[in-house]
């Protein structure tokens, strides 16, 4: 029996709005929870080669950043196991999702293809003192730091340093809990300017496997800096959203401001350059049909650069509460697969 299956988390907005789009398209989507998959595989939804499968990310509740590596490592193992399932079609193949989880290798792949990305300044920086040395060597005063594996700004930090004065500023959601002395993700952006506190935090953050990138001045709108989240599916740019912020970290769950791209008044040439860049980035991963791509536009020139890619970056609240076009497009992909299978039989 031909079937469309979603591997995800029951009751989440991802599940609810994909199923809503599927109903509108006149198709049925069966849900297998990640918990059920870990226990039984597809035991309760019998697997056959006539299955179209979409994988949503699992849910994580832990705020301890020391657990981030173990959580993402286990997830990669689940994707590796899942990639052995001989399904005839995936929305996004598990090995492609896993490849995009590695921010460093993804950036290397895009750069090797000639695509503009935010530049990594040093492959291995494991302490605050090493970071300061590298910044001096590169002549940089500000950098972004982020775990190689992670999402939702967990462990992300923006660091500014003035060698002549010794002044420092650190923006991050990471915080050393006074009681446990552990590094936690607070999901609230803080600014630190005390050097001793900053160096302690940087040592803790850099003890994880992190990439350090050049901090670019971003384009501005109405006094806010912004970057962009693009969702490209089967070569079509389905959604482009600006994330406006007074600070350097733009994630929307940090009380930053969304703005649809149409209100930015971008030149048509810039819009087309973004579209072509997203298409070329997705093409670096054959079989990847849906990707969320974060980009910045350099201040002044508005030259786009890719910050990172995500094989599961399709949830945008401004879309699901509006036209739900991203999930409607996915539902049409699923419907087309069902129709093709019927025509072949």
PEUR-V418433 format. One record per backbone hydrogen bond with DSSP energy under -1.0 kcal/mol. NH is the residue of the N-H (numbers start at 0). CO is the residue of the C=O. If there is no record, write none. Layout:
nh->[NH NH]
co->[CO CO]
This chain:
nh->[2 4 5 6 7 11 15 16 17 18 19 20 21 22 23 24 25 26 29 31 33 36 37 38 39 40 42 51 52 53 55 64 66 67 70 71 72 73 74 75 76 77 78 79 80 81 82 83 84 86 88 90 95 96 97 98 99 102 102 105 106 107 108 109 110 111 112 113 114 117 120 130 131 132 133 134 135 136 137 139 142 143 144 145 147 153 155 156 157 158 159 160 161 165 168 169 170 171 174 176 180 183 184 185 189 191 197 198 199 200 201 202 203 204 205 207 210 212 213 214 218 220 223 224 225 226 227 228 229 230 231 232 233 235 237 237 238 240 241 242 243 244 253 254 256 258 260 262 263 270 271 272 273 274 275 276 277 278 279 280 281 282 283 284 287 288 290 291 292 293 294 295 297 298 300 301 304 305 306 307 309 312 318 319 320 321 323 327 328 329 330 331 332 333 334 335 336 337 338 339 340 341 342 343 344]
co->[49 51 29 53 31 8 11 12 13 14 15 16 17 18 19 20 22 21 3 5 7 32 33 34 35 36 39 2 88 4 6 182 63 64 66 67 68 69 70 71 72 73 74 75 76 77 78 80 81 84 50 52 92 92 93 94 95 100 147 101 102 103 104 105 106 107 108 110 109 305 211 126 127 128 129 130 131 132 133 134 158 212 156 210 208 150 152 144 170 142 168 140 166 161 159 191 157 189 183 181 176 174 62 172 171 169 193 194 195 196 197 198 199 200 201 204 145 143 118 141 296 223 220 244 218 242 294 240 292 238 290 235 288 232 230 235 230 228 258 226 256 224 250 251 243 241 239 259 260 266 267 268 269 270 271 272 273 274 275 276 277 278 280 281 284 90 231 309 229 307 227 304 302 216 298 297 295 115 293 293 291 309 315 315 316 318 318 323 324 325 326 327 328 329 330 331 332 333 334 335 336 337 338 339 340]
